[in-house]
Amino acid sequence: MDAILENYLQYICGQENVKRNEPLARWTTFRVGGPARFFVLVESKEKLQKLISALEYLERPYFVLGLGANVLASDKGYDGVVIKINFQTIQHNDVFMYADAGAKLSAVVNYAREHGLSGLEWATGIPATIGGGVYMNCGAFEHSMSDVVVLVDVLQNGKIKTLTNHQINFGYRHSCFMEEPAVIIGAYLRLKHDKSAKIATRMREIVAKRNRHPHEPSAGSVFKRPYDNFFVGREIEKLGLAGYTVGGAQVSPRHCNFIVNTGGATCRDVWQVLNHVKQQVEAATGVKLESEIVILGEME
Ligand SMILES: Cc1cc2nc3c(=O)[nH]c(=O)nc-3n(C[C@H](O)[C@H](O)[C@H](O)COP(=O)(O)OP(=O)(O)OC[C@H]3O[C@@H](n4cnc5c(N)ncnc54)[C@H](O)[C@@H]3O)c2cc1C
């Protein structure tokens, strides 16, 4: 069965773009994760559509990976096909921008600045692709993708559809794709004209704020804010958990809502730290924290 699948994948995506047993640690910002049975780079929308049709026909599980900046991949890896979208066109017309799902958010933010388009400064420094950014509705400093997304092209149930911002049902780190899976192909954003120099100044301010965050490999903030005025990092710190360590995974003393890989962490280490923090916070405050990290593969 694997040989047939491999043939399909190579036929659609090109032999050089299909890897077997590719370590996911190479493709996630946590730098943890075992092998993906297949790992495929997809170079065009047409190939993506064919690939998804083939996988659905063969009833094989797949997972679309962006920059892997919000993913915790199992030490056992993933027994399916990990798809990495590798098309990344960015265009604009007046205040409207289009970016392919594989475009890096940093490239989109810089493109906007160069063309005098404001509205994405808050996203400076967030590691993401457009696909992952829309899926997660990533955000910072009281802004998020939902503020600028107008339309999103997706592949859902074998068809290409265009969804409006409203239909995506965006919420805090939420989009409809979490309940109704779809492959995001690209997004149309609406920005505002402004001077590039002013945009650049605002971006520098954001960089300065973000520089206080931990620099070791991580997936950013682990837990969602349960409600306004509940500052997860501070609550974790109050419980004396700064620096709490299992193996190579640690509650960052710099920002306690980050779990960092201090070197050689396994998924199991990260998972144990995450669950310990969750239990301690619930025991002390009664608040059940929800993780925003996406799990890939089976957790032990
Ligand atoms: C140092 C650091 C700082 C961070 N700071 C922030 C922050 O300030 N704000 C914030 O919100 N997040 C932050 N994050 C988390 C992360 O950057 C965001 O969640 C981001 O949106 C993840 O994008 P990605 O492309 O890496 O997606 P991935 O992590 O690869 O994937 C996340 C989810 O999106 C899905 N997905 C990806 N692409 C597609 C697609 N084309 N179609 C369908 N589904 C898709 C995946 O299947 C997965 O379920 C940070 C992470 C790190 C490491």
The ligand as a Gaussian input file, in Angstrom:
#p B3LYP/6-31G(d) Opt

LIG

0 1
 C        8.423000      32.417000      19.050000
 C        6.940000      32.321000      18.736000
 C        6.123000      33.416000      18.931000
 C        4.753000      33.340000      18.650000
 N        3.970000      34.429000      18.848000
 C        2.658000      34.378000      18.541000
 C        1.822000      35.527000      18.696000
 O        2.264000      36.601000      19.081000
 N        0.520000      35.402000      18.386000
 C       -0.022000      34.236000      17.937000
 O       -1.238000      34.179000      17.669000
 N        0.735000      33.130000      17.776000
 C        2.055000      33.181000      18.057000
 N        2.837000      32.059000      17.897000
 C        2.229000      30.817000      17.405000
 C        2.253000      30.690000      15.869000
 O        3.157000      31.637000      15.327000
 C        0.858000      30.918000      15.280000
 O       -0.084000      30.039000      15.818000
 C        0.841000      30.780000      13.759000
 O       -0.436000      31.112000      13.286000
 C        1.189000      29.367000      13.293000
 O        1.304000      29.392000      11.887000
 P        2.043000      28.224000      11.097000
 O        2.060000      28.574000       9.670000
 O        3.345000      27.919000      11.726000
 O        1.035000      27.021000      11.322000
 P        1.387000      25.598000      11.917000
 O        1.874000      25.765000      13.302000
 O        2.240000      24.833000      10.976000
 O       -0.056000      24.939000      11.946000
 C       -1.033000      25.395000      12.854000
 C       -2.385000      24.842000      12.418000
 O       -2.737000      25.431000      11.181000
 C       -3.054000      24.416000      10.237000
 N       -2.672000      24.880000       8.905000
 C       -1.496000      25.418000       8.510000
 N       -1.547000      25.735000       7.203000
 C       -2.767000      25.366000       6.760000
 C       -3.426000      25.420000       5.496000
 N       -2.838000      25.909000       4.414000
 N       -4.680000      24.926000       5.423000
 C       -5.302000      24.417000       6.515000
 N       -4.750000      24.349000       7.718000
 C       -3.487000      24.819000       7.849000
 C       -2.243000      23.207000      10.666000
 O       -2.791000      22.016000      10.145000
 C       -2.367000      23.317000      12.170000
 O       -3.589000      22.761000      12.577000
 C        4.203000      32.117000      18.159000
 C        5.046000      31.019000      17.932000
 C        6.399000      31.102000      18.215000
 C        7.282000      29.936000      17.947000

